[in-house]
Amino acid sequence: MAGNGAPAPGALNAPTGGPASAGPKPGKASLWADLPLDAPNDLPGWFVAIGGAIAAFSFLLPWAARGRTLIGDTTLELNPGYIDSWGLAVPTSVLLVGLALALFALAVWPNRIPRWIACGILPILGGGLFAGIAWTYASASSAFGGGVGLSALLLGAGFLVAGGVLEVRPRRHEPPQSGV
């Protein structure tokens, strides 16, 4: 180094200290770098995010045993295949996948919805709906032969309800929050 604090001529990897050196260079950032995702910072938020992801993924797994179809399946084949046994075989399941993804997004995406609604009330309601659907198919397993997708949906529903309940429970060592 020269005596005035400047890097020696020809020095490699010398820090410049300017604002242009901070952050990734154009073309070097990851594909998802511009998304405003914010990982949850508490247990209820993580439970809701995990539950929403598992519930959405469960619709891509088989809900019925091989050779059986689901309630509401639109195919009239005598020899049903894999697509006829998975959670998305019923066309209205797309709405349920959208609900699961919306619950996941509310947990990981910064938004203006109050936290007690986004990670409390809505996950309890959505998890209850998913648990009811999974329970209906599981209780009729003699007709359908329950698949791994139902177990995954029930697991996701459990995470959603647990996260919602943990979020709306009264806190012991925090000052009371206003309702508005």
SVG drawing of the C-alpha trace seen along z (x, -y; Angstrom):
<svg xmlns="http://www.w3.org/2000/svg" viewBox="-69 -10 73 61">
<polyline fill="none" stroke="black" stroke-width="0.4" points="0.0,0.0 1.0,-3.5 1.6,-5.8 -1.7,-7.7 -4.0,-4.7 -4.8,-4.1 -4.3,-0.6 -1.1,0.1 -1.3,0.0 -2.2,3.4 -3.5,4.7 -6.2,7.3 -9.5,7.4 -8.8,4.1 -11.9,2.7 -13.0,-0.6 -15.4,-1.6 -17.8,-3.3 -21.5,-2.7 -21.1,-1.0 -19.2,1.9 -22.2,2.7 -24.7,5.4 -24.7,7.8 -23.6,6.8 -26.1,6.7 -26.6,10.2 -25.1,11.8 -28.2,11.7 -30.3,14.8 -33.6,15.2 -35.7,14.5 -33.7,11.6 -36.3,9.0 -39.2,10.8 -40.2,9.1 -40.3,12.4 -39.9,12.2 -39.3,15.5 -41.5,15.8 -39.6,14.8 -41.7,16.8 -43.1,20.3 -46.7,19.6 -45.6,18.0 -43.4,21.0 -46.2,23.4 -48.6,21.5 -46.0,21.4 -45.2,25.1 -48.8,26.1 -49.8,24.1 -47.0,25.6 -47.8,29.2 -51.5,28.7 -50.9,27.4 -48.4,30.1 -50.8,32.8 -53.1,32.3 -50.3,33.6 -50.2,36.9 -52.6,39.9 -55.6,39.7 -57.1,43.0 -55.7,46.5 -54.7,47.7 -57.6,48.6 -60.1,46.3 -61.3,42.8 -62.3,39.9 -65.7,38.4 -66.3,35.9 -63.8,37.3 -64.9,36.4 -63.4,39.3 -65.7,42.2 -62.9,44.7 -63.4,48.3 -59.7,48.6 -58.7,45.4 -55.0,44.5 -52.8,42.4 -54.3,39.0 -57.7,40.3 -56.5,41.0 -54.6,37.8 -56.1,34.8 -56.5,32.7 -58.6,35.3 -61.6,33.3 -61.7,30.0 -62.8,27.9 -59.7,28.9 -57.9,26.1 -59.7,23.6 -58.4,25.5 -54.9,25.4 -55.3,21.7 -56.5,21.3 -53.4,23.3 -51.1,21.2 -52.8,18.0 -52.3,19.0 -48.6,19.8 -48.2,16.4 -49.8,14.5 -47.2,16.1 -44.1,15.3 -45.1,12.2 -45.2,8.8 -48.8,7.5 -51.1,5.0 -53.5,7.6 -53.3,7.7 -51.2,10.5 -53.9,12.0 -56.1,12.4 -53.4,13.5 -51.6,16.0 -54.3,16.6 -57.9,16.7 -57.5,17.6 -55.2,20.5 -57.5,21.9 -60.5,21.7 -58.4,23.1 -56.9,25.9 -60.3,26.8 -61.6,27.0 -58.6,29.2 -59.0,31.4 -62.7,31.9 -62.0,32.9 -59.2,35.2 -61.4,36.8 -64.2,37.3 -62.0,39.2 -60.2,41.1 -63.4,42.2 -64.5,43.6 -61.2,45.4 -62.9,48.7 -64.4,47.3 -61.3,45.3 -58.4,46.8 -56.7,43.8 -53.5,42.6 -50.5,40.6 -52.0,37.4 -54.7,37.6 -52.1,38.0 -50.2,35.0 -53.3,32.9 -54.1,33.9 -50.6,33.0 -50.8,29.6 -54.1,28.9 -52.6,29.7 -49.7,27.3 -52.2,24.6 -54.5,25.0 -51.5,25.2 -49.9,22.0 -53.2,20.2 -53.9,21.1 -50.4,20.2 -50.9,16.8 -54.2,15.8 -53.4,17.1 -52.8,14.4 -49.2,13.6 -47.9,13.6 -45.0,11.2 -46.0,8.7 -47.8,5.5 -51.5,5.6 -52.0,4.7 -54.8,2.5 -57.5,4.3 -57.2,1.9"/>
</svg>
